[in-house]
Amino acid sequence: HEVAEREAQLGYKLRHPSIVEVYDCVKLGDVSYLVMEKVSGIDLLEVVEQFNGLPESVFRPYARQIVEGLVAAHSKG
């Protein structure tokens, strides 16, 4: 539960469009759960499967969002 709580504490600090929001950390029995924002749409694996690979023109916007999210997370420590 300590790891999940630490992840939740870090998640509370992060507010960025490229990062899913963390709302809470719940422990049920021996299992800890992070309560997170529900995001609609398809995930990156589905995009890769849809294009049978990932052409640069499709990859670039995803890479930009990933990098922006990492920069925001890094800036919060």
Backbone as CSV, one residue per row, in Angstrom:
resi,resn,N_x,N_y,N_z,CA_x,CA_y,CA_z,C_x,C_y,C_z
1,HIS,0.831,-1.202,0.000,0.000,0.000,0.000,0.871,1.260,0.000
2,GLU,2.053,1.176,0.568,2.944,2.336,0.634,3.318,2.842,-0.757
3,VAL,3.589,1.913,-1.662,3.969,2.311,-3.027,2.788,3.000,-3.706
4,ALA,1.596,2.434,-3.565,0.412,3.034,-4.180,0.136,4.412,-3.593
5,GLU,0.302,4.565,-2.291,0.098,5.869,-1.665,1.112,6.894,-2.169
6,ARG,2.357,6.459,-2.326,3.393,7.358,-2.845,3.053,7.778,-4.280
7,GLU,2.607,6.824,-5.088,2.204,7.134,-6.457,1.035,8.116,-6.466
8,ALA,0.080,7.898,-5.571,-1.073,8.799,-5.487,-0.635,10.196,-5.078
9,GLN,0.245,10.309,-4.094,0.732,11.615,-3.653,1.409,12.357,-4.799
10,LEU,2.201,11.645,-5.579,2.844,12.260,-6.743,1.801,12.657,-7.786
11,GLY,0.825,11.794,-7.971,-0.233,12.058,-8.952,-1.081,13.257,-8.597
12,TYR,-1.308,13.487,-7.300,-2.097,14.644,-6.872,-1.441,15.947,-7.298
13,LYS,-0.120,15.965,-7.341,0.626,17.180,-7.677,0.587,17.502,-9.168
14,LEU,0.372,16.482,-9.986,0.477,16.652,-11.436,-0.856,17.061,-12.049
15,ARG,-0.858,18.190,-12.697,-2.027,18.637,-13.452,-1.519,19.030,-14.827
16,HIS,-1.729,18.126,-15.775,-1.258,18.371,-17.141,-2.158,17.604,-18.091
17,PRO,-2.494,18.173,-19.249,-3.391,17.490,-20.185,-2.865,16.140,-20.686
18,SER,-1.558,15.918,-20.613,-0.986,14.656,-21.096,-0.818,13.621,-19.983
19,ILE,-1.271,13.960,-18.777,-1.136,13.036,-17.644,-2.507,12.775,-17.038
20,VAL,-2.845,11.511,-16.881,-4.120,11.132,-16.278,-4.124,11.567,-14.816
21,GLU,-5.233,12.174,-14.367,-5.322,12.633,-12.982,-5.535,11.467,-12.026
22,VAL,-4.918,11.559,-10.862,-5.104,10.583,-9.789,-6.003,11.239,-8.758
23,TYR,-7.103,10.544,-8.389,-8.064,11.102,-7.449,-7.908,10.566,-6.030
24,ASP,-7.537,9.295,-5.918,-7.496,8.701,-4.585,-6.687,7.408,-4.617
25,CYS,-6.366,6.914,-3.421,-5.717,5.624,-3.251,-6.553,4.855,-2.229
26,VAL,-6.994,3.677,-2.611,-7.883,2.883,-1.762,-7.260,1.516,-1.522
27,LYS,-7.333,1.054,-0.286,-6.842,-0.285,0.034,-8.035,-1.165,0.397
28,LEU,-8.159,-2.282,-0.321,-9.200,-3.275,-0.048,-8.505,-4.598,0.226
29,GLY,-8.497,-5.008,1.472,-7.766,-6.211,1.845,-6.281,-5.967,1.667
30,ASP,-5.634,-6.847,0.936,-4.196,-6.731,0.694,-3.856,-5.994,-0.609
31,VAL,-4.881,-5.497,-1.302,-4.666,-4.885,-2.617,-4.951,-3.388,-2.546
32,SER,-4.045,-2.595,-3.112,-4.221,-1.145,-3.188,-4.603,-0.756,-4.610
33,TYR,-5.490,0.205,-4.722,-5.967,0.676,-6.017,-5.795,2.184,-6.108
34,LEU,-5.401,2.656,-7.267,-5.404,4.086,-7.532,-6.702,4.405,-8.267
35,VAL,-7.415,5.401,-7.796,-8.622,5.865,-8.467,-8.179,6.984,-9.397
36,MET,-8.355,6.746,-10.696,-7.808,7.669,-11.695,-8.898,8.143,-12.650
37,GLU,-8.591,9.220,-13.326,-9.463,9.795,-14.343,-9.729,8.765,-15.439
38,LYS,-10.985,8.699,-15.884,-11.323,7.832,-17.011,-11.070,8.613,-18.298
39,VAL,-10.315,8.007,-19.194,-9.976,8.650,-20.459,-10.613,7.856,-21.586
40,SER,-11.370,8.529,-22.417,-12.004,7.835,-23.536,-11.080,7.847,-24.748
41,GLY,-11.368,6.990,-25.701,-10.563,6.919,-26.909,-9.770,5.628,-26.956
42,ILE,-8.883,5.536,-27.939,-8.086,4.326,-28.089,-6.689,4.575,-27.525
43,ASP,-6.062,3.485,-27.083,-4.716,3.628,-26.536,-3.671,3.473,-27.644
44,LEU,-2.437,3.737,-27.292,-1.361,3.735,-28.286,-1.180,2.358,-28.930
45,LEU,-1.355,1.284,-28.167,-1.232,-0.055,-28.743,-2.273,-0.269,-29.835
46,GLU,-3.481,0.208,-29.611,-4.523,0.076,-30.638,-4.174,0.881,-31.892
47,VAL,-3.561,2.035,-31.717,-3.134,2.841,-32.866,-2.068,2.091,-33.650
48,VAL,-1.098,1.511,-32.941,-0.033,0.740,-33.604,-0.639,-0.420,-34.379
49,GLU,-1.573,-1.132,-33.762,-2.206,-2.270,-34.441,-3.024,-1.808,-35.644
50,GLN,-3.697,-0.672,-35.498,-4.526,-0.139,-36.581,-3.683,0.203,-37.812
51,PHE,-2.490,0.743,-37.597,-1.622,1.134,-38.710,-0.604,0.063,-39.058
52,ASN,-0.652,-1.075,-38.336,0.314,-2.146,-38.553,1.737,-1.600,-38.460
53,GLY,1.984,-0.891,-37.388,3.242,-0.182,-37.165,2.877,1.234,-36.771
54,LEU,3.812,2.106,-36.820,3.518,3.480,-36.457,4.302,4.436,-37.349
55,PRO,3.647,4.922,-38.415,4.336,5.861,-39.296,4.694,7.142,-38.533
56,GLU,5.761,7.786,-38.958,6.241,8.989,-38.261,5.153,10.051,-38.144
57,SER,4.345,10.216,-39.191,3.299,11.242,-39.170,2.268,10.980,-38.073
58,VAL,2.065,9.735,-37.735,1.132,9.361,-36.663,1.851,9.399,-35.317
59,PHE,3.103,8.989,-35.310,3.868,8.901,-34.068,4.168,10.266,-33.453
60,ARG,4.486,11.260,-34.294,4.921,12.569,-33.799,3.986,13.192,-32.762
61,PRO,2.669,13.286,-33.008,1.789,13.897,-31.998,1.781,13.114,-30.677
62,TYR,1.850,11.800,-30.756,1.892,10.990,-29.528,3.205,11.222,-28.788
63,ALA,4.299,11.260,-29.534,5.607,11.473,-28.910,5.643,12.835,-28.228
64,ARG,5.085,13.836,-28.858,5.066,15.186,-28.281,4.298,15.175,-26.951
65,GLN,3.138,14.539,-26.923,2.337,14.465,-25.695,3.081,13.711,-24.595
66,ILE,3.739,12.625,-24.969,4.491,11.834,-23.990,5.621,12.674,-23.399
67,VAL,6.370,13.351,-24.255,7.490,14.175,-23.787,6.976,15.328,-22.917
68,GLU,5.904,15.979,-23.327,5.348,17.080,-22.527,4.920,16.583,-21.144
69,GLY,4.297,15.399,-21.096,3.905,14.816,-19.814,5.112,14.490,-18.935
70,LEU,6.154,13.938,-19.556,7.374,13.615,-18.796,8.047,14.881,-18.270
71,VAL,8.075,15.926,-19.067,8.678,17.194,-18.629,7.886,17.755,-17.448
72,ALA,6.557,17.711,-17.535,5.724,18.208,-16.438,5.958,17.389,-15.171
73,ALA,6.022,16.068,-15.311,6.245,15.196,-14.149,7.630,15.461,-13.558
74,HIS,8.620,15.609,-14.406,9.981,15.858,-13.929,10.062,17.183,-13.176
75,SER,9.330,18.174,-13.657,9.374,19.495,-13.012,8.774,19.455,-11.607
76,LYS,7.939,18.451,-11.335,7.349,18.285,-9.997,8.170,17.353,-9.123
77,GLY,9.260,16.846,-9.658,10.149,16.002,-8.873,9.784,14.556,-8.944
